[in-house]
Amino acid sequence: MKTYCLEKKKLIIQFILYLLLSIYASFLHAAVGKPLPIKEVIVGVNHMHKKALQKHSIYQPYTTFLGMPIKKWLYQWGNHHFNLEKIKNDCAAIEATYGYRIRKASNKKEKIKLMATRDKAIKRKENLAKNGNRLMRMGEKPLYYDPIYVHHNEKIFLNYLHSKGYLDAEIITKTDLKKSSIRVTYSIKPKNLYKIISTRLQASDQAIDTLLANHSNESLIKIGDPYGYQNFVNEQERIINLLSDNGYFEFNEQYVHFIADRSDGDHTIAVTTVVDLPDPKMAYHKTKIGRIVVDLTTQQDHASSITCVLTKVCQGLYFLVPSDGYPLDDIAAKIPLRPGDLYNKSKILETYERLHRIATFGSIAILPKIEGDELVIYIHAKPDERIRFQIEIGGQCVNLNLNKLRPAIKLNPIIKRVGGLGILQIEASVALREDFVTQRFHRNITYGLRGKFTTPCFILFLSRKTNLMVEKFNPTTTMAIDYSFTKNPVYSSKKIDAGLNYDWYSKHVLYQCSPFKVTFDYPQVLDNSKTNQSHIKLPSFLTSMGCILTIRAATPTLYFNPLVSYRWMVSIDIEHGGLYEHLFLMKKILPKEIQLYKYLKIEMGYRHAFDLTAY
């Protein structure tokens, strides 16, 4: 009864304070004659909490460039030229003008066209009246003092402090009139930081209790840690994911909650984690996968009278395909789910990542669904175009002289599903160039031909069982060969590059191994009278091998949020050149004019990406 009276008095005091603030704001508005800008000051907390409170405040600081609130000035400039009465008059004029034209229209088609034009013009004016002109939309609206917003800010700040463990925090707000603005000072008293003194698990099912107890070391709620609301949200998600990865298909947020016993005497909290069914009549059971259906068709395949949709069974999976030309064995190897396995949420996400990585499908959707007494996993992977042809047209201009514009054209066909799930890229190019040789520019023509083959597996002499085991590392093999030929009046050059790369990744580490690379460069002088032999590179032959280790930012998945995945990365690159030609005594076989090299290169790099804006 005493607690109820105290709460009632507290509400009455808050209401009186709010009423006084409203009267004070009305007095200020009447005295000044216009809304007053607000300046917020937060005192009583450290720098980290102050920045967080400013971020949560209703009165967000203006965006600045070199210390200047340019967006605010844009809004004020646009607002100065904004006339709502003129917009209303324009709407009335449009109504009158088009009303007269519609009445005078000779046929129904013309009337409909005039009505559509009228509605479009009126809608444009209404959007202008609602959202402001272009400058106002580009800018930021100035913020003015409002006691309601200040009162809401107090609640927001208290909620933040409570979420960080300061459960008895207090806020005292002071409002002062400063010339042509209002200064609102939030004096915050965090008081005591509540800590977790004990944790306990309460699960009505013995199997679930044992499972959670075996993973208790992964709990995010630990004894001695300060109370944090986000830790409870993350712990609830961890428990649901753990159960979802062990066959419990129907578990969600309503099955997991927490009981926190707060002790104000020693500022501690005793936490009980409760995992229970909301309906006592429901039974706990693990769900096994009954069927897996992989749909590789499109709407056009079902609508076409020519295409016959086939049903195939491969490695226990049902495939719906429009033809026999699909590499079902390779696709099935990318899917870690199998009928008879327990439901596993992590494997569904892994399936999405694997299918996304092979770059063969335009869209991927995975839907687990209970049908009858069994769980059916539907995987709809819409195939991308098998052959795509790209043309690039460009040019090179010397010293911005359009008379010296040299065109270039590049043809790039891309063929998918080559040799399974491989992708073959062929690039042919022709370009005119201007090269500075022997103290003058010489026009040359360059031909290029490049082939690149990528497949989502290791091209090695491995058994089928071993290939299935290494699928969890998302392997990729890339083979590329590049030929270019350049000719001008002084010299010609032939160059061949070829390489073999293996890529794979584990957790947050990306590995790249290049067991073989070769570069052959053969320049040849055509006219000795026009150049000095020392200006032309000698023919060379170089082989190399290397590996690159890249550590990326830790993220739950690779493809769902790539901007976060590549927030930062550290790479180490080791390359050894000239190994094979010296190892196999190729120097004795190659012509004497061919230059050979030998080197060891070590590179280390760090990259960090920063957000320019919130978007």
Summary of the structure (lengths in Angstrom):
residues: 615
radius of gyration: 35.2
end to end distance: 51.5
largest distance: 109.8
contacts: 1672
relative contact order: 0.05
helix: 33%
strand: 37%
